Amino acid sequence: MRLTDIETPALVLDAAKMRANIDRMNATARRLGVALRPHLKTGKSVEVARAMTEGWSGAVTVSTLKEADEFFAAGCRDILYAVGIASNKLAHAARLTQAGAQLTLILDSVAAAEAVAAFGRETGVRLPVLIEIDSDGHRAGVQPDDAATLDAIARALANGAELAGVMTHGGGSYNSTSADGIAAHAEMERAGAVRAAEHLRAAGHACPTVSVGSTPTALFARDLAGVTELRVGVYVFFDLVMAGLGVCAPEDIAVGVLTSVIGHQAERGQLIVDAGWMALSRDRGTQGQVLDQGYGLVRDAEGGSLDDLVVVAANQEHGIVARRDGGPLDVARFPVGTLLRVLPNHACATAAQHGAYRVVDGSDEITGTWPRFGGWS
Amino acid sequence: MRLTDIETPALVLDAAKMRANIDRMNATARRLGVALRPHLKTGKSVEVARAMTEGWSGAVTVSTLKEADEFFAAGCRDILYAVGIASNKLAHAARLTQAGAQLTLILDSVAAAEAVAAFGRETGVRLPVLIEIDSDGHRAGVQPDDAATLDAIARALANGAELAGVMTHGGGSYNSTSADGIAAHAEMERAGAVRAAEHLRAAGHACPTVSVGSTPTALFARDLAGVTELRVGVYVFFDLVMAGLGVCAPEDIAVGVLTSVIGHQAERGQLIVDAGWMALSRDRGTQGQVLDQGYGLVRDAEGGSLDDLVVVAANQEHGIVARRDGGPLDVARFPVGTLLRVLPNHACATAAQHGAYRVVDGSDEITGTWPRFGGWS
């Protein structure tokens, strides 16, 4: 079966590109001397997870307990659920633990620590926990030098849970615009996590795990002294946001949405295609970058370069393709029925709109279909 | 079971509000003297579809052939697939037709008409087709007075398919900002479709169906002379974009995302919640409106009004809630574990991120769980 034999829109995964991206991150982690704990939220696919974990201990990161369920069923045992725990998820977490998973939670407040510890006392399930550190003012976490809060959380956990260490996510690196800027961000991420761990150890708490990571900081970090593991995810596919940061080239992007030309507005220089925001997502992550890619960069069906065509607008099941500069386009070059491939702004968001990957390997022949899942509970 | 008993994030549907919204649109269509052909792309749920079609002929509109499959299996027979047909979907359309569906396609070019007709000659399946009309320069369609193209499409269809009429979608009405503006848009939509039908009839073609619709134009139209059916969808739930247009009030919005407070950044006046863009969608449809609702307007768990809190930023599984005006917020009022409900910018986009509706009926008691589906083929 070939790409010309399937209905559009469809999510296409180039496995050769995915493997090259994985090889690059694996080599980076080995050079830096840290273990990889891949984040599986981008792929949400057992086959993608297998490719990402190969050669490592099998430790993984997830963004939902649904991912924990699915990947545990597929054989992953050591699972970090890297979103601050809400108490309505504790029973679900305990079920996984009692089934044999080593599920670690995160939190960043005494109140949350007390809730997890109280649950442990009531149920007898002592859940391991990492304290989230705010290394870059980006989102959640305890300030790295807020030793009093770190100690208070550790003490609260001791009474019914288990402190496993600290973690941080240098998500602010997505706003850096140079290799040096990202490298500086990586050092801020590393230093914040390590300092927090030192505060905990100085207060007498064991802190075996020091977990950091984001795809840009991992690839540009110069040293990860004191860090025990790296959490990274989007590198598996890469996307236009990463390309805009200089972390990859558009040619490295392993996923794209196959779409058909279904009409033209010749006077406006527009093609209408059957991939709207339902297939592409509403993500506009390149809007604030130097090169705004609209709702995605348009390639030919095999992924080859075209003119500078982007999806300039999207309705639910319609995309409007035009030149980025708004210039004239000879729409007759793209007759109704022409297949195109749209590279995503944000691979996690675009892939989430689809139930499966159509896998190719550098050609237009489909070598497999890999299911993916969504949802939370 | 109550809302406090489920894991977050979760999509909550208030059935009482949904029924009131449906009653309003039904009354509007009856007043205007046209048949309703509800668009089922917002709900993607058999239960929602049943509520929308009750009292009408059972005719429906869909945005994917997957919706056609699911709703045909649930008993809908007369189905309009309202996205320009790509030839790679014709075999799927024919399978539905041969199974007993009356599936109507749309297209707006001679090339597409020739493809559908050629398919009909090869397979013996003569598919009914509406010609799409561009009544407002919004997206796709033949210009209403391009009689030559209309005639050429009709002639191409005669040789292997069946011309069923014309359709248009006044999607540009989403940019109108007053009742008079939307009413004028409704008249443009009506007049364009009716003129196109008259051109076809003058050229000797039967044109039984004249189909128009969008939720704003339907609700503000003053007269629909010459129109045979109204296609509307988002009215079933309404959303903040519709509220921003004055089409509904925020209190009419029937869906919201239940979420938990998982942390605070007290100095920044921010709550961190466990609904990010995966649960809310990346839709920022109110960004260009007078009142920018961020990634959604925040209510208490039962949907009651709070301060002017919105989701100001969203990562995959994290939302950041703050005051719209950036002013100080006493985060202690919202302890870790507090449940909130986020009203969506765009109901179609937010609902699409979930696999089911948790149904309530004006209280916090869950009276049912309605599955929803996604995908294309």
Interface residues (C-beta under 8 A of the other chain):
Chain A: T4 D5 I6 E7 T8 P9 A10 K41 S63 T64 L65 V83 G84 I85 A86 S87 N88 K89 H92 L107 D108 S109 A111 A112 A115 E132 D134 R139 A140 G141 G171 S260 V261 I262 G263 H264 Q265 I272 D274 W277 M278 A279 S281 R282 D283 R284 N315 Q316 E317 H318 I320 P335 V336 G337 C348 A349 A352 Q353 H354 G355 G374 G375 W376 S377
Chain B: T4 D5 I6 E7 T8 P9 A10 K41 S63 T64 L65 V83 G84 I85 A86 S87 N88 K89 H92 L107 D108 S109 A111 A112 A115 E132 D134 R139 A140 G141 G171 S260 V261 I262 G263 H264 Q265 I272 D274 W277 M278 A279 S281 R282 D283 R284 N315 Q316 E317 H318 I320 P335 V336 G337 C348 A349 A352 Q353 H354 G355 G374 G375 W376 S377
